[in-house]
Amino acid sequence: MRLFTILASLLLAAILFAQQAPPLHLGVLLAVFAHPDDEVFAGPTLTRYAREGVHVYLAIATKGEKGATDFAKIPAGEPLATARRAEATCACQRLGIEAPIFFNLSDGELGAITNPLAKNIHAVADNTQKLIDQIHPEVMITWGPDGGYGHPDHRLVSDAVTQVVQSQNSGIKLYYPGLTPAQAKPLNTIWPASLPFHTTDPAYLPVTVSYTPKDFENFKRAFECHKSQYTSETFQALEKVMDEGWHGSVSFREWNSARVASDLFR
């Protein structure tokens, strides 16, 4: 009788713990972005889901070899591409996600159509389809049609990924991260005035995914891997305004739905 009472108590405790504990995700999430630092704009979300048990993959379309900066003193071309591959690998490690997948396409040339053999936007779509067939993601994230601050590569990657998802009734949930005017305002005080972040009306951003202070710390450590693109002062300033704008949750919209949710998988 005593053994039965002990077992019953343990079973009750397990049930209560399961009810109180957050759900453990065991799915697959694939983020597809244009450049080796674009994951920054969904970073807290990526590290949150990795922490919860999701297999999180990041695919990067271009080598980023044209984004040379004076302060980094790394020449454009293959030296910079090599540096940015290492930075992306560092960022993924610090986010706790899988190693990055590189499509190795040319920076700034995804829209090139003059050469029929050019590796351009069609290669983004083809590589994305191959990845879907290999890893079977339930959830995907990419740039919205605004491309963040309008970069042509960002917009084209958004188009290619959306094209692939809409071509098949796979059940994949595709999301675009976005910024409301209130979220973008602090960021645009730091970002170059010639390239302001485009905003989305809050009515079109009904999916809000929260993150913990630890997730944000992981995000900051990952962001700071991209030393070829930002100075230490810029890192600190951007981290401050991003946290102020997000205020604990990143906003998304599902590409073909207006449903309200707080979880990309549900």
DAMOHU-V11438 format. One record per residue. RES is the residue in one letter. SS is DSSP state (alpha for helix, beta for strand, coil for the rest). PHI is phi in whole degrees, 0 to 359 (none if undefined). Layout:
{{RES SS PHI} {RES SS PHI}}
This chain:
{{M coil none} {R alpha 296} {L alpha 298} {F alpha 298} {T alpha 296} {I alpha 295} {L alpha 296} {A alpha 296} {S alpha 294} {L alpha 295} {L alpha 296} {L alpha 297} {A alpha 297} {A alpha 296} {I alpha 296} {L alpha 295} {F alpha 296} {A alpha 297} {Q alpha 290} {Q alpha 272} {A coil 287} {P coil 293} {P coil 297} {L coil 266} {H coil 280} {L coil 229} {G coil 266} {V beta 231} {L beta 240} {L beta 239} {A beta 256} {V beta 237} {F beta 231} {A coil 273} {H coil 234} {P coil 292} {D coil 237} {D alpha 293} {E alpha 298} {V alpha 308} {F alpha 280} {A alpha 228} {G alpha 306} {P alpha 300} {T alpha 289} {L alpha 298} {T alpha 289} {R alpha 299} {Y alpha 291} {A alpha 299} {R alpha 298} {E coil 274} {G coil 105} {V coil 285} {H beta 277} {V beta 254} {Y beta 244} {L beta 238} {A beta 252} {I beta 239} {A beta 287} {T beta 251} {K coil 281} {G coil 67} {E coil 283} {K coil 258} {G coil 272} {A coil 288} {T coil 235} {D coil 296} {F coil 288} {A coil 283} {K coil 57} {I coil 248} {P coil 296} {A coil 298} {G coil 102} {E alpha 298} {P alpha 302} {L alpha 289} {A alpha 301} {T alpha 296} {A alpha 297} {R alpha 286} {R alpha 297} {A alpha 295} {E alpha 296} {A alpha 295} {T alpha 296} {C alpha 301} {A alpha 298} {C alpha 296} {Q alpha 299} {R alpha 285} {L alpha 281} {G coil 81} {I coil 252} {E coil 296} {A coil 300} {P coil 294} {I beta 250} {F beta 252} {F beta 279} {N beta 60} {L beta 269} {S coil 283} {D coil 299} {G coil 75} {E coil 237} {L coil 295} {G coil 268} {A coil 292} {I coil 230} {T coil 291} {N coil 257} {P coil 296} {L coil 263} {A coil 296} {K coil 274} {N coil 232} {I alpha 299} {H alpha 295} {A alpha 292} {V alpha 299} {A alpha 298} {D alpha 297} {N alpha 293} {T alpha 296} {Q alpha 298} {K alpha 299} {L alpha 295} {I alpha 301} {D alpha 295} {Q alpha 276} {I alpha 250} {H coil 53} {P coil 289} {E coil 275} {V beta 231} {M beta 229} {I beta 230} {T beta 209} {W coil 301} {G coil 282} {P coil 298} {D coil 285} {G alpha 65} {G alpha 73} {Y alpha 251} {G alpha 90} {H coil 302} {P alpha 303} {D alpha 298} {H alpha 297} {R alpha 298} {L alpha 289} {V alpha 297} {S alpha 303} {D alpha 300} {A alpha 295} {V alpha 294} {T alpha 296} {Q alpha 304} {V alpha 295} {V alpha 295} {Q alpha 285} {S coil 280} {Q coil 212} {N coil 272} {S coil 268} {G coil 83} {I coil 295} {K beta 266} {L beta 254} {Y beta 234} {Y beta 247} {P beta 287} {G beta 212} {L coil 237} {T coil 287} {P alpha 306} {A alpha 292} {Q alpha 288} {A alpha 284} {K alpha 304} {P alpha 294} {L alpha 295} {N alpha 287} {T coil 285} {I coil 257} {W coil 291} {P coil 305} {A alpha 298} {S alpha 283} {L alpha 228} {P coil 293} {F coil 291} {H coil 285} {T coil 245} {T coil 235} {D coil 301} {P alpha 306} {A alpha 298} {Y alpha 260} {L coil 234} {P coil 277} {V beta 254} {T beta 240} {V beta 250} {S beta 284} {Y coil 221} {T coil 268} {P alpha 305} {K alpha 294} {D alpha 300} {F alpha 292} {E alpha 296} {N alpha 299} {F alpha 301} {K alpha 297} {R alpha 297} {A alpha 291} {F alpha 303} {E coil 287} {C coil 289} {H coil 275} {K coil 288} {S coil 284} {Q coil 249} {Y coil 221} {T coil 276} {S alpha 299} {E alpha 294} {T alpha 291} {F alpha 307} {Q alpha 297} {A alpha 294} {L alpha 292} {E alpha 299} {K alpha 296} {V alpha 284} {M alpha 294} {D alpha 297} {E alpha 295} {G alpha 288} {W alpha 291} {H coil 53} {G coil 96} {S beta 205} {V beta 264} {S beta 264} {F beta 223} {R beta 228} {E beta 282} {W coil 302} {N coil 232} {S coil 209} {A coil 246} {R coil 293} {V coil 268} {A beta 203} {S coil 235} {D coil 214} {L coil 291} {F coil 269} {R coil 235}}
